Amino acid sequence: MSSLYLLPPEALRMICNILIQPDRDQERPQWFLGLNTLLILARTSRVFHEYALNAIWSSIPGYGILLFTLPPDAWTAEELPAEWPSQRPAIQLSITRPLVANDLARLKHCSWRVRQILPHRDCQPGFPPLAARYRAAPSVLDALLKVNDGLLLPNLTVLDLESPDIFSRDRWSRADQELFYSALHVLFGPKIISFHHQGRKAPREAYKASLGRLTDHCPNVRHLYLSLWPWESPLALVVSAAICRFHHIQTLWTDTIPISPEAFLHLAQLPFLTELNAKMQLRNDERFQEIFGDAEDKTYFPRLRSLSLTHQFAIPPLITLFRAMSSRILSTIKLEVVEGKTSSEEVKELLSAIAFRSGSSSVRSVSVNAGYLRNEDEITLLTLLPLLKLNKLTVVSIASAGRFAIDDIALTIMACNWPHIRRLELGPGRMAHDAPKPPATLAGLVPLAQECPHLETLAIALNTDIASLPSLYRDSRPGAGYVQRRLTSLRVGRSRIEDEVAVAAFLSDLFPKICEVDNDFACEDDLYESGELEDAERARITEETKHRERWMKVMWELIPLFVKVRKQERKWARDRSQRSLHG
């Protein structure tokens, strides 16, 4: 043991930090073996005591854990009723009496070591399962605030909170929410650089005051994540005003909260903003046009690398804001219309803005959700033509509640222009039950297998009629012996299937590693969960369940069987070849 005294402090620190990391190669009971080792070292080794405590307290699963440092008579743990029969009940931690300064002695001995407060799910691998069940009552922070003088967590850098009622049927009352938000700042400190909060609908004034204190106490926040469920338009101005007071933001997610044009303008002028995930505030399209309509010559969003932008109803405002972005290193683009009516021409204009912008060669991922296409409109190769210019794309995802008219020729052109593609999603849109067969056939998959060796996920509606294929594909191996072993996931939407054996044989020959085939057909449960159904609707659902069962058979039974048979055939061929060489 005396040799430990010769180790430098950095070595002791590294040993403890390695121990606290979960060993995911071990069985689940061993995941927190490192934590138990550190607890023993903290109790028995003078050399490791401080370093072990620092590692143990560095990241904690929720602030409720802090209550275990208080005197036993100051708090209580109450098991709450389980939400579901298979769920383990949560344990609520509550303060039982007014706290005094001396009650915080042990807490302050440990609190300066806390660097991160994380959600239970992020700490689960390193901590025992019991830690994930603890929930702090709404009054806990208020009790700590009343007795604390100075900073409670002076070295905290990451504060990631989920309101305990976010996924619970036992919702907090308005008084509980106001109590929580009025005392939340007891956790704030000047070293916080990442703030993440997810909760339910919040009282406007209490939420506004909490964000105001965040901007005052944590001026150096670089990563800001705010999410309230459901969609919280009433808080758009509150969040927008808070955003305008942060000047060092590098990552911003506002998720369900739309933000104002003025907040976007503030973000556009930040020199180090690299990731933006935001929704545009409703009924402000004219103001967005006024601010960003003629901004192509300005250096807005100069360092942006990842963009996710959503508008509730229309594509043109997305185009206006996107064209104002000057970053030449933008690589990931996700643009979405939630529920508005759009057209294929607007989609093409949006894709043109992506493909022909300055610095488009840096783009690697393009995802566009075009909402609902207008009647009789459809997305074709002509719609997607601008993206063919970007030959380094690894992700192309085009979604819409409308028809996709992508044929085999279009798939061949895409395969030749996107050799690095890993995920290709072209719909498949939610087709009507009487919609015509998709123009793309199984033959269109052959060039994807031959020209896209990195393709892992494919989503497209298919005409699975084997009889309609050229004899070349029916009489011999469809890929002419070429096998693509990266594709594991295929989504076919409502593509009808009649001959599941032939389809499985075709797919397994090209993509033997497929393990997931998803479809959007109705299942048998829909007959009983939809209430009273008319005869025509019942007949439609019954017909759809047949196609669903065939696709399930393709995934679970036939593809694995064909792959096993072909593997055996290759083994026999190798054995015959070796015997002939030695014969």
Number of C-alpha atoms within 10 A of each C-alpha: 7 7 6 11 12 8 11 9 12 9 11 17 16 12 15 22 18 12 20 23 18 20 17 12 8 10 8 15 10 17 21 21 20 21 22 18 14 25 16 14 19 19 12 11 13 11 17 22 16 16 22 27 19 22 24 24 19 20 20 22 26 22 20 19 16 18 21 14 16 17 15 11 9 16 17 15 17 13 14 14 13 13 14 8 8 7 9 14 16 20 21 18 22 20 21 14 11 12 19 13 11 11 16 20 13 14 18 17 10 17 22 17 21 21 22 22 25 19 19 21 10 15 20 17 18 24 23 18 16 11 18 18 16 23 25 21 18 24 18 21 22 19 19 21 19 14 15 16 10 10 17 20 23 19 19 25 21 21 21 21 19 17 20 20 14 16 13 11 8 12 14 18 11 12 10 14 21 21 17 22 21 20 20 21 23 21 20 24 23 19 18 25 20 21 21 19 15 17 18 20 18 18 14 13 14 17 21 20 15 20 20 18 18 23 18 16 18 21 19 18 23 19 19 20 16 17 19 20 15 11 15 16 16 13 20 21 18 20 22 21 17 17 23 15 15 20 18 17 23 21 19 22 18 22 21 19 26 24 24 23 22 17 19 24 17 17 23 22 15 19 17 18 23 20 21 23 18 20 25 23 21 14 9 13 17 12 13 21 16 13 16 23 16 12 17 16 10 14 15 23 27 20 21 25 19 19 20 18 19 25 23 16 18 21 24 17 19 20 20 22 21 21 20 20 23 22 20 18 18 25 19 19 21 17 23 23 22 16 16 15 16 22 21 20 14 16 22 19 17 24 20 18 18 21 20 14 16 16 15 18 18 17 23 19 21 22 19 21 20 27 23 21 19 15 11 8 16 18 24 17 18 12 19 21 16 18 22 17 15 19 17 17 25 19 22 21 17 24 23 25 19 25 26 25 19 24 19 18 15 18 20 18 15 23 25 16 19 24 19 19 25 20 20 25 18 23 26 26 22 18 20 10 13 7 10 10 17 21 16 21 21 19 26 20 22 26 18 25 21 18 19 22 18 18 25 20 19 22 23 20 29 26 21 22 17 20 11 12 14 10 11 11 17 15 8 10 14 21 19 13 9 14 18 24 16 18 23 17 18 22 21 22 20 26 21 23 20 14 14 22 16 18 19 21 19 24 21 24 21 24 25 23 20 22 15 16 19 16 20 17 22 19 16 16 10 13 17 10 9 9 8 10 13 9 8 9 12 16 13 14 19 16 16 19 19 18 22 22 17 17 25 17 16 25 20 13 13 21 26 17 15 19 20 13 12 14 13 12 12 11 12 12 12 12 12 12 12 11 10 9 8 6 7
